[in-house]
Amino acid sequence: MRIFFYLISIITANVITAAFAPLHLGMFIVPMGTLLIGATFIFRDLVQNKYGRAMTYLFIGAALVQSAIVSYILGDTLLIVFASALSFAVAETTDTEIYTRLKLPMSWRVFYSGLVGGLLDSVIFVVIGLSPIGANFLPWEAVPAAILGQVIVKTLIQAIGAMLLNPISNIFNNKAVSN
C-alpha cells in the first residue's frame, strides 16, 4: 500500500496541478498539486522504512518516469516536463539521503528531510520551469512569491505528517518492545 500511495500521490499532484488554477494567497502563488507534493515526501519515507534505501531508489525512478509521462500527456511542454523531472529527482534523492543519515525519531526525520526536499523541489521547478529562464509563465518579480508559497505549504504538510506519524510510530515501537 505504501508504494501505491507514493505513486498515486505523484500522479494525482500532476493531474490536480494541470486541472486547477494556482491558489493566490496574498502574495503567494501555490499550484493546487503542491498540497500532495508535501505528502509524497512522507509516503517516500514510509516506503524507505519498509523496503530500504536501495529499493526506494527503484521506486523513485519508476515514479519519475511515471510523473514525466503523465505531465506530458496532460499537455505540459517538454521544458516543464524536464523541470518537473529534475526537481523531482533532486528533491527525492536529497530527502532519501537526509532521511537515511539522521539519527532521530522517525517523525523528525520525516520533517527535516521533507523540509529540505520540498525547498529544493520548489526552487528548482519554479526557476527552471516557470521563470523567464524556463517557460516564462512567471515574471522574475513573482518567482520569490511562487517559491515561498510552495515551501510554506509543503512545510505545513510535512509538519502535519510528522505530528501524525509520531503517535503511530510510538505505537509500533511499543509493540516491538513488548514482543
Backbone as a chain_set.jsonl record, in Angstrom:
{"seq": "MRIFFYLISIITANVITAAFAPLHLGMFIVPMGTLLIGATFIFRDLVQNKYGRAMTYLFIGAALVQSAIVSYILGDTLLIVFASALSFAVAETTDTEIYTRLKLPMSWRVFYSGLVGGLLDSVIFVVIGLSPIGANFLPWEAVPAAILGQVIVKTLIQAIGAMLLNPISNIFNNKAVSN", "coords": {"N": [[0.821, -1.204, 0.0], [2.011, 1.206, 0.674], [3.715, 1.842, -1.437], [1.844, 2.157, -3.461], [0.396, 4.424, -2.501], [2.452, 6.297, -2.551], [3.125, 6.424, -5.342], [0.608, 7.064, -6.489], [0.055, 9.501, -5.295], [1.856, 11.194, -6.508], [1.085, 11.127, -9.221], [-1.527, 12.11, -8.94], [-0.995, 14.671, -7.943], [0.145, 15.843, -10.222], [-2.067, 15.757, -11.986], [-3.966, 17.327, -10.613], [-2.612, 19.775, -10.509], [-2.537, 20.382, -13.224], [-5.261, 20.595, -13.775], [-6.424, 22.595, -12.2], [-6.384, 26.087, -11.494], [-3.65, 27.937, -10.056], [-3.539, 28.653, -6.514], [-3.916, 31.859, -5.129], [-2.661, 33.235, -2.499], [-2.697, 35.89, -0.84], [0.315, 37.39, -1.394], [1.444, 35.06, -2.24], [1.867, 32.333, -4.527], [0.471, 29.323, -5.242], [0.509, 26.256, -6.695], [-2.176, 23.955, -7.064], [-1.553, 21.215, -6.833], [0.555, 21.186, -5.087], [-0.227, 20.667, -2.52], [-0.342, 17.907, -2.41], [2.256, 17.229, -3.099], [3.862, 17.731, -0.863], [3.015, 15.6, 0.682], [4.024, 13.442, -0.754], [6.694, 13.208, -0.04], [6.501, 12.238, 2.537], [5.208, 9.785, 2.097], [7.228, 8.579, 0.608], [9.224, 8.306, 2.528], [7.993, 6.431, 4.194], [7.896, 4.268, 2.45], [10.637, 3.811, 2.217], [11.2, 3.034, 4.849], [10.032, 0.511, 4.936], [11.065, -0.927, 2.692], [13.745, -0.308, 2.377], [16.686, 1.61, 1.471], [17.934, 1.143, -1.088], [15.936, -0.158, -2.649], [14.064, 1.861, -2.55], [15.146, 3.781, -4.219], [14.678, 2.57, -6.689], [11.895, 2.752, -6.782], [11.649, 5.532, -6.768], [12.776, 6.1, -9.255], [10.897, 4.806, -10.936], [8.647, 6.335, -10.286], [9.476, 8.829, -11.201], [9.625, 8.467, -14.016], [6.963, 7.799, -14.52], [5.687, 10.152, -13.621], [6.733, 12.045, -15.419], [5.693, 11.12, -17.85], [2.906, 11.315, -17.395], [2.732, 14.077, -16.952], [3.496, 15.064, -19.47], [1.466, 13.956, -21.086], [-0.687, 15.357, -20.06], [-0.349, 17.751, -21.244], [1.811, 19.414, -20.694], [4.676, 21.34, -21.609], [7.798, 20.234, -23.08], [9.87, 21.457, -21.725], [8.724, 22.108, -19.236], [8.135, 19.505, -18.373], [10.745, 18.526, -18.203], [11.814, 20.27, -16.194], [10.171, 19.561, -14.066], [10.83, 16.838, -13.777], [13.571, 17.031, -13.17], [13.539, 18.572, -10.789], [12.088, 16.84, -9.193], [13.771, 14.539, -9.131], [16.101, 15.554, -7.847], [15.006, 16.514, -5.412], [13.756, 14.213, -4.281], [15.917, 12.45, -4.078], [17.59, 13.881, -2.344], [15.891, 14.03, -0.092], [15.753, 11.297, 0.512], [18.446, 10.7, 1.168], [18.979, 12.42, 3.349], [17.011, 11.555, 5.156], [17.95, 8.962, 5.557], [20.392, 9.368, 6.875], [19.928, 10.838, 9.221], [19.807, 10.533, 12.704], [17.457, 10.387, 14.367], [14.177, 10.382, 15.952], [11.561, 8.907, 13.971], [9.514, 10.756, 13.15], [10.794, 13.262, 13.25], [12.819, 12.855, 11.388], [11.292, 12.531, 9.062], [10.158, 15.103, 8.926], [12.427, 16.91, 8.762], [13.887, 15.917, 6.515], [11.946, 16.109, 4.526], [11.489, 18.834, 4.573], [13.858, 19.965, 3.497], [13.872, 18.617, 1.022], [11.437, 19.557, -0.053], [11.978, 22.307, -0.264], [14.093, 22.335, -2.156], [12.754, 21.144, -4.344], [10.788, 23.088, -4.879], [12.315, 25.442, -5.482], [13.932, 24.62, -7.679], [11.989, 23.758, -9.587], [10.36, 26.07, -9.971], [12.227, 28.027, -10.808], [13.581, 26.829, -13.043], [11.442, 25.794, -14.526], [9.213, 27.641, -14.558], [9.991, 30.343, -14.512], [11.382, 33.258, -16.292], [13.666, 32.055, -17.343], [12.817, 29.538, -17.965], [9.756, 28.368, -19.01], [8.616, 30.815, -18.951], [6.294, 31.569, -17.569], [6.046, 32.973, -15.261], [6.897, 36.227, -14.201], [10.109, 37.607, -13.197], [9.735, 39.039, -10.798], [7.658, 37.688, -9.553], [8.628, 35.21, -8.933], [9.989, 34.758, -6.348], [7.714, 34.805, -4.612], [6.243, 32.662, -5.594], [7.972, 30.52, -5.075], [8.265, 30.71, -2.262], [5.568, 30.44, -1.426], [5.015, 27.776, -2.182], [6.93, 26.444, -0.619], [6.075, 27.049, 1.985], [3.537, 25.781, 2.082], [4.266, 23.084, 1.579], [5.918, 22.665, 3.79], [4.085, 22.921, 5.895], [2.455, 20.693, 5.357], [4.359, 18.673, 5.717], [4.893, 19.057, 8.459], [2.392, 18.462, 9.625], [2.154, 15.782, 8.792], [4.393, 14.683, 10.119], [3.649, 15.096, 12.784], [1.41, 13.436, 12.9], [2.599, 10.991, 12.37], [4.206, 10.566, 14.592], [2.694, 9.612, 16.975], [1.784, 7.225, 15.824], [4.138, 5.889, 15.164], [5.161, 5.577, 17.748], [3.328, 3.731, 18.802], [3.897, 1.434, 17.235], [6.574, 1.066, 17.983], [6.304, 0.551, 20.73], [4.869, -1.86, 20.653], [6.796, -3.49, 19.471], [8.748, -3.521, 21.447], [7.366, -4.758, 23.536], [6.968, -7.267, 22.52]], "CA": [[0.0, 0.0, 0.0], [2.877, 2.383, 0.749], [4.169, 2.149, -2.796], [0.67, 2.659, -4.173], [0.137, 5.798, -2.064], [3.557, 7.126, -3.048], [2.98, 6.629, -6.782], [-0.666, 7.725, -6.82], [0.105, 10.901, -4.857], [2.615, 11.929, -7.522], [0.212, 11.28, -10.398], [-2.638, 12.98, -8.56], [-0.464, 16.043, -7.868], [0.257, 16.315, -11.608], [-3.405, 15.955, -12.543], [-4.58, 18.475, -9.934], [-1.911, 20.98, -10.956], [-2.962, 20.671, -14.597], [-6.703, 20.827, -13.851], [-6.878, 23.749, -11.423], [-5.529, 27.277, -11.456], [-2.95, 28.071, -8.775], [-4.112, 29.485, -5.458], [-3.221, 33.107, -4.843], [-2.871, 33.513, -1.087], [-1.948, 37.137, -0.661], [1.378, 37.498, -2.39], [1.95, 33.732, -2.565], [1.265, 31.589, -5.633], [0.628, 27.918, -4.89], [-0.225, 25.297, -7.526], [-3.03, 23.079, -6.243], [-0.884, 19.945, -6.6], [1.554, 21.34, -4.018], [-0.771, 20.029, -1.315], [0.036, 16.492, -2.426], [3.707, 17.06, -3.213], [4.354, 17.6, 0.503], [2.703, 14.245, 1.15], [4.846, 12.44, -1.44], [7.923, 13.006, 0.733], [6.13, 11.39, 3.672], [4.984, 8.432, 1.567], [8.539, 8.039, 0.215], [9.88, 7.888, 3.766], [7.346, 5.189, 4.631], [8.381, 3.232, 1.531], [12.017, 3.518, 2.605], [11.177, 2.275, 6.107], [9.653, -0.884, 4.692], [11.811, -1.607, 1.632], [15.159, 0.05, 2.389], [17.14, 2.703, 0.611], [18.198, 0.711, -2.469], [14.648, -0.368, -3.329], [13.401, 3.162, -2.641], [15.627, 4.43, -5.435], [13.95, 1.987, -7.824], [10.557, 3.352, -6.779], [11.808, 6.928, -7.183], [12.959, 6.055, -10.714], [9.595, 4.491, -11.544], [7.783, 7.499, -10.087], [9.966, 9.885, -12.079], [9.177, 8.157, -15.378], [5.504, 7.896, -14.491], [5.343, 11.563, -13.484], [7.068, 12.721, -16.677], [4.72, 10.692, -18.876], [1.613, 11.932, -17.072], [2.877, 15.518, -17.172], [3.497, 15.295, -20.92], [0.117, 13.624, -21.578], [-1.579, 16.424, -19.624], [-0.128, 18.922, -22.075], [2.956, 20.237, -20.325], [5.746, 21.413, -22.605], [8.963, 19.431, -22.717], [10.636, 22.209, -20.737], [8.058, 21.908, -17.937], [8.36, 18.098, -18.017], [12.149, 18.44, -17.771], [11.951, 20.958, -14.905], [9.482, 18.73, -13.079], [11.63, 15.623, -13.562], [14.811, 17.41, -12.498], [13.246, 18.953, -9.405], [11.675, 15.611, -8.519], [14.945, 13.688, -8.9], [16.959, 16.181, -6.837], [14.304, 16.58, -4.13], [13.55, 12.864, -3.736], [17.229, 11.924, -3.709], [18.013, 14.604, -1.135], [15.041, 13.562, 1.0], [16.173, 9.937, 0.845], [19.756, 10.697, 1.824], [18.859, 13.051, 4.667], [16.231, 10.637, 5.982], [18.818, 7.829, 5.884], [21.512, 9.73, 7.739], [19.519, 11.417, 10.505], [19.635, 9.573, 13.807], [16.403, 10.998, 15.17], [12.911, 9.665, 15.812], [11.024, 8.92, 12.609], [8.753, 11.968, 12.839], [11.737, 14.355, 12.972], [13.483, 12.539, 10.114], [10.309, 12.854, 8.024], [10.019, 16.556, 8.834], [13.645, 17.578, 8.28], [14.219, 15.506, 5.143], [10.923, 16.69, 3.652], [11.692, 20.285, 4.536], [14.913, 20.236, 2.522], [13.397, 18.147, -0.274], [10.404, 20.484, -0.529], [12.632, 23.555, -0.647], [14.782, 22.11, -3.429], [11.731, 20.915, -5.364], [10.157, 24.372, -5.201], [13.268, 26.351, -6.125], [14.333, 24.109, -8.996], [10.875, 23.763, -10.529], [9.92, 27.429, -10.292], [13.26, 28.745, -11.574], [13.842, 26.208, -14.354], [10.219, 25.546, -15.273], [8.202, 28.7, -14.665], [10.565, 31.692, -14.597], [11.807, 33.629, -17.65], [14.665, 31.096, -17.836], [12.088, 28.378, -18.453], [8.574, 28.569, -19.858], [8.254, 32.236, -18.854], [4.94, 31.748, -17.031], [6.124, 33.932, -14.159], [7.955, 37.235, -14.29], [11.069, 37.474, -12.108], [9.24, 39.573, -9.52], [6.724, 36.73, -8.952], [9.333, 33.968, -8.621], [10.132, 34.515, -4.891], [6.41, 34.505, -4.012], [5.873, 31.302, -6.012], [8.812, 29.58, -4.32], [7.916, 30.783, -0.842], [4.232, 29.875, -1.241], [5.124, 26.322, -2.234], [7.699, 25.976, 0.534], [5.219, 27.155, 3.171], [2.518, 24.719, 2.031], [4.936, 21.79, 1.739], [6.375, 22.576, 5.182], [2.902, 22.643, 6.723], [2.073, 19.293, 5.124], [5.383, 17.876, 6.393], [4.691, 19.173, 9.911], [1.193, 17.686, 9.964], [2.513, 14.377, 8.624], [5.311, 14.291, 11.202], [2.869, 15.017, 14.03], [0.573, 12.24, 12.829], [3.448, 9.799, 12.417], [4.806, 10.384, 15.91], [1.966, 8.639, 17.804], [1.73, 5.931, 15.129], [5.473, 5.318, 15.351], [5.263, 5.166, 19.158], [2.529, 2.506, 18.967], [4.654, 0.316, 16.671], [7.768, 0.852, 18.806], [5.876, -0.071, 21.992], [4.54, -3.261, 20.35], [8.041, -4.203, 19.233], [9.419, -3.684, 22.73], [6.612, -5.71, 24.36], [7.056, -8.603, 21.931]], "C": [[0.861, 1.264, 0.0], [3.317, 2.824, -0.639], [3.013, 2.741, -3.594], [0.398, 4.115, -3.795], [1.216, 6.754, -2.568], [3.339, 7.445, -4.531], [1.705, 7.392, -7.135], [-0.661, 9.183, -6.376], [0.856, 11.759, -5.876], [1.766, 12.164, -8.766], [-0.913, 12.257, -10.092], [-2.188, 14.433, -8.464], [-0.332, 16.638, -9.267], [-1.11, 16.644, -12.201], [-4.069, 17.188, -11.93], [-3.927, 19.782, -10.377], [-2.352, 21.377, -12.361], [-4.433, 21.098, -14.665], [-7.166, 22.119, -13.183], [-5.864, 24.885, -11.479], [-4.834, 27.35, -10.106], [-3.737, 28.939, -7.799], [-3.265, 30.744, -5.332], [-3.59, 33.476, -3.408], [-2.054, 34.742, -0.733], [-0.931, 37.248, -1.766], [1.87, 36.141, -2.889], [1.146, 33.079, -3.69], [1.536, 30.109, -5.358], [-0.173, 27.047, -5.849], [-0.994, 24.32, -6.632], [-2.359, 21.733, -5.922], [0.156, 19.983, -5.496], [1.076, 20.676, -2.73], [-0.377, 18.556, -1.25], [1.537, 16.283, -2.519], [4.332, 16.934, -1.823], [4.135, 16.196, 1.046], [3.58, 13.188, 0.478], [6.139, 12.172, -0.669], [7.653, 12.09, 1.929], [5.94, 9.948, 3.201], [6.316, 7.779, 1.162], [9.294, 7.558, 1.438], [9.286, 6.581, 4.29], [7.758, 4.012, 3.755], [9.801, 2.827, 1.932], [12.069, 2.717, 3.901], [10.918, 0.796, 5.857], [10.61, -1.606, 3.753], [13.3, -1.269, 1.59], [15.506, 1.084, 1.331], [17.314, 2.274, -0.843], [16.892, 0.52, -3.245], [13.9, 0.95, -3.506], [13.865, 3.897, -3.886], [14.986, 3.845, -6.696], [12.546, 2.582, -7.928], [10.606, 4.82, -7.181], [11.972, 6.989, -8.704], [11.648, 5.774, -11.438], [8.646, 5.68, -11.438], [8.187, 8.646, -11.0], [9.483, 9.675, -13.511], [7.667, 8.329, -15.478], [5.064, 9.357, -14.449], [5.601, 12.317, -14.787], [6.064, 12.362, -17.773], [3.371, 11.354, -18.633], [1.648, 13.429, -17.34], [2.805, 15.842, -18.668], [2.111, 15.031, -21.517], [-0.873, 14.735, -21.221], [-1.317, 17.747, -20.347], [1.012, 19.829, -21.674], [3.999, 20.218, -21.441], [6.911, 20.542, -22.149], [9.833, 20.138, -21.675], [10.039, 22.053, -19.334], [8.257, 20.464, -17.468], [9.79, 17.917, -17.505], [12.343, 19.069, -16.397], [11.318, 20.135, -13.79], [10.311, 17.491, -12.748], [12.916, 15.947, -12.802], [14.554, 17.764, -11.032], [12.841, 17.728, -8.586], [12.887, 14.752, -8.16], [15.833, 14.264, -7.794], [16.288, 16.146, -5.463], [14.147, 15.2, -3.495], [14.87, 12.233, -3.304], [17.723, 12.576, -2.425], [17.215, 14.145, 0.076], [15.498, 12.182, 1.462], [17.477, 9.931, 1.629], [19.719, 11.349, 3.202], [18.121, 12.124, 5.622], [17.1, 9.466, 6.452], [19.832, 8.186, 6.956], [21.118, 10.301, 9.105], [19.297, 10.313, 11.538], [18.678, 10.179, 14.822], [15.167, 10.111, 15.11], [12.333, 9.872, 14.4], [10.323, 10.233, 12.261], [9.677, 13.147, 12.522], [12.492, 14.111, 11.677], [12.568, 12.882, 8.943], [10.235, 14.365, 7.83], [11.252, 17.21, 8.218], [13.991, 17.19, 6.839], [13.217, 16.089, 4.154], [11.046, 18.192, 3.52], [12.735, 20.65, 3.481], [14.474, 19.804, 1.121], [12.369, 19.089, -0.881], [10.978, 21.816, -0.987], [13.319, 23.404, -2.004], [13.797, 21.914, -4.58], [11.128, 22.24, -5.824], [11.097, 25.292, -5.966], [13.592, 25.885, -7.542], [13.181, 24.201, -9.988], [10.472, 25.18, -10.927], [10.961, 28.138, -11.165], [13.437, 28.144, -12.967], [12.567, 26.072, -15.178], [9.352, 26.759, -15.531], [8.748, 30.103, -14.884], [10.892, 32.049, -16.054], [12.916, 32.736, -18.21], [13.969, 29.92, -18.507], [10.962, 28.752, -19.387], [8.054, 30.001, -19.818], [6.79, 32.449, -18.449], [4.912, 32.805, -15.938], [7.203, 34.972, -14.438], [8.884, 37.087, -13.08], [10.524, 37.965, -10.775], [8.249, 38.631, -8.828], [7.408, 35.437, -8.501], [9.51, 33.759, -7.104], [8.809, 34.16, -4.213], [5.957, 33.093, -4.372], [6.678, 30.268, -5.231], [8.381, 29.548, -2.854], [6.539, 30.188, -0.563], [4.265, 28.357, -1.236], [5.862, 25.774, -1.011], [6.844, 26.004, 1.804], [4.201, 26.021, 3.2], [3.157, 23.351, 2.247], [5.417, 21.597, 3.177], [5.214, 22.284, 6.121], [2.457, 21.191, 6.581], [3.068, 18.368, 5.82], [5.178, 17.89, 7.909], [3.482, 18.359, 10.361], [1.488, 16.193, 9.872], [3.413, 13.879, 9.74], [4.566, 14.161, 12.525], [1.983, 13.783, 14.046], [1.396, 10.969, 12.934], [4.019, 9.535, 13.801], [4.006, 9.414, 16.782], [1.881, 7.259, 17.158], [3.044, 5.19, 15.32], [5.652, 4.821, 16.779], [4.484, 3.88, 19.419], [3.312, 1.306, 18.456], [5.908, 0.023, 17.492], [7.42, 0.178, 20.118], [5.518, -1.532, 21.779], [5.802, -4.066, 20.152], [8.777, -4.472, 20.533], [8.706, -4.725, 23.57], [6.678, -7.128, 23.806], [8.4, -9.159, 22.245]], "O": [[0.489, 2.272, -0.6], [3.296, 4.009, -0.973], [3.192, 3.72, -4.319], [0.191, 4.952, -4.674], [0.922, 7.883, -2.962], [3.367, 8.611, -4.925], [1.73, 8.274, -7.993], [-1.303, 10.02, -7.011], [0.517, 12.926, -6.075], [1.733, 13.272, -9.301], [-1.214, 13.134, -10.902], [-2.925, 15.334, -8.864], [-0.66, 17.805, -9.478], [-1.287, 17.682, -12.839], [-4.664, 17.997, -12.642], [-4.614, 20.78, -10.594], [-2.522, 22.56, -12.655], [-4.803, 21.888, -15.534], [-8.195, 22.677, -13.564], [-4.654, 24.664, -11.506], [-5.376, 26.872, -9.109], [-4.49, 29.829, -8.194], [-2.038, 30.689, -5.42], [-4.688, 33.965, -3.14], [-0.88, 34.649, -0.374], [-1.278, 37.205, -2.946], [2.63, 36.077, -3.855], [-0.069, 33.243, -3.793], [2.69, 29.692, -5.255], [-1.404, 27.084, -5.83], [-0.509, 23.916, -5.575], [-2.581, 21.176, -4.847], [0.595, 18.938, -5.017], [1.884, 20.181, -1.945], [-0.112, 18.023, -0.173], [2.044, 15.258, -2.063], [5.233, 16.12, -1.624], [4.969, 15.668, 1.781], [3.852, 12.147, 1.074], [6.625, 11.041, -0.646], [8.493, 11.263, 2.283], [6.442, 9.01, 3.82], [6.506, 6.578, 1.35], [9.94, 6.511, 1.395], [10.018, 5.719, 4.777], [7.946, 2.899, 4.245], [10.124, 1.64, 1.979], [12.895, 1.815, 4.036], [11.52, -0.065, 6.499], [10.938, -2.771, 3.982], [14.045, -1.891, 0.833], [14.722, 1.379, 0.43], [16.875, 2.987, -1.745], [16.767, 0.99, -4.376], [13.187, 1.136, -4.492], [13.068, 4.566, -4.543], [14.777, 4.567, -7.671], [12.067, 2.879, -9.023], [9.703, 5.305, -7.863], [11.369, 7.838, -9.36], [11.328, 6.424, -12.433], [7.926, 5.993, -12.386], [7.328, 9.359, -11.517], [8.986, 10.607, -14.144], [7.164, 8.94, -16.421], [4.153, 9.747, -15.179], [4.781, 13.134, -15.207], [5.64, 13.23, -18.536], [2.763, 11.892, -19.559], [0.7, 13.987, -17.892], [2.129, 16.788, -19.072], [1.64, 15.798, -22.358], [-1.791, 15.021, -21.989], [-1.989, 18.745, -20.086], [1.175, 20.905, -22.249], [4.178, 19.211, -22.125], [6.999, 20.164, -20.981], [10.46, 19.486, -20.841], [10.773, 21.885, -18.361], [8.52, 20.23, -16.288], [10.018, 17.24, -16.503], [12.97, 18.467, -15.526], [11.874, 20.03, -12.697], [10.473, 17.138, -11.58], [13.302, 15.213, -11.892], [15.272, 17.306, -10.143], [13.214, 17.604, -7.419], [13.015, 14.292, -7.025], [16.265, 13.532, -6.903], [16.92, 15.793, -4.468], [14.38, 15.04, -2.297], [14.93, 11.556, -2.277], [18.216, 11.896, -1.525], [17.779, 13.899, 1.142], [15.616, 11.93, 2.661], [17.597, 9.235, 2.638], [20.372, 10.867, 4.127], [18.549, 11.926, 6.76], [17.0, 9.032, 7.6], [20.099, 7.383, 7.85], [21.91, 10.245, 10.046], [18.67, 9.293, 11.254], [19.037, 10.445, 15.969], [15.111, 9.184, 14.301], [12.594, 10.879, 13.742], [10.529, 10.764, 11.17], [9.382, 13.942, 11.63], [12.777, 15.055, 10.941], [13.013, 13.456, 7.949], [10.248, 14.85, 6.699], [11.138, 17.977, 7.262], [14.349, 18.051, 6.036], [13.597, 16.516, 3.064], [10.74, 18.758, 2.47], [12.512, 21.546, 2.667], [14.678, 20.532, 0.15], [12.418, 19.389, -2.074], [10.522, 22.389, -1.976], [13.149, 24.241, -2.89], [13.991, 22.46, -5.666], [10.978, 22.478, -7.023], [10.714, 25.86, -6.989], [13.532, 26.669, -8.489], [13.368, 24.671, -11.11], [10.264, 25.453, -12.11], [10.606, 28.779, -12.154], [13.443, 28.872, -13.96], [12.603, 26.219, -16.399], [8.803, 26.897, -16.624], [8.035, 30.966, -15.394], [10.697, 31.226, -16.949], [13.09, 32.664, -19.427], [14.465, 29.372, -19.492], [11.179, 29.374, -20.427], [7.149, 30.356, -20.573], [6.132, 33.378, -18.918], [3.89, 33.453, -15.712], [8.304, 34.625, -14.865], [8.497, 36.513, -12.062], [10.815, 37.378, -9.733], [8.022, 38.765, -7.625], [6.815, 34.654, -7.759], [9.207, 32.671, -6.614], [8.782, 33.302, -3.331], [5.356, 32.405, -3.547], [6.133, 29.261, -4.779], [8.162, 28.478, -2.285], [6.362, 29.497, 0.441], [3.628, 27.717, -0.399], [5.461, 24.759, -0.441], [6.894, 25.071, 2.605], [4.024, 25.372, 4.231], [2.641, 22.544, 3.02], [5.333, 20.495, 3.72], [5.35, 21.481, 7.045], [2.122, 20.538, 7.57], [2.667, 17.386, 6.445], [5.28, 16.851, 8.561], [3.545, 17.649, 11.365], [1.119, 15.426, 10.761], [3.218, 12.777, 10.253], [4.815, 13.234, 13.296], [1.821, 13.149, 15.088], [0.95, 9.982, 13.518], [4.29, 8.385, 14.145], [4.591, 8.46, 17.296], [1.903, 6.242, 17.852], [3.051, 3.993, 15.606], [6.233, 3.758, 16.997], [4.94, 3.028, 20.181], [3.398, 0.282, 19.133], [6.268, -1.139, 17.679], [8.165, -0.686, 20.58], [5.826, -2.369, 22.628], [5.887, -5.205, 20.611], [9.369, -5.538, 20.702], [9.362, -5.508, 24.257], [6.466, -8.09, 24.544], [8.711, -10.282, 21.851]]}, "num_chains": 1, "name": "protein.A"}
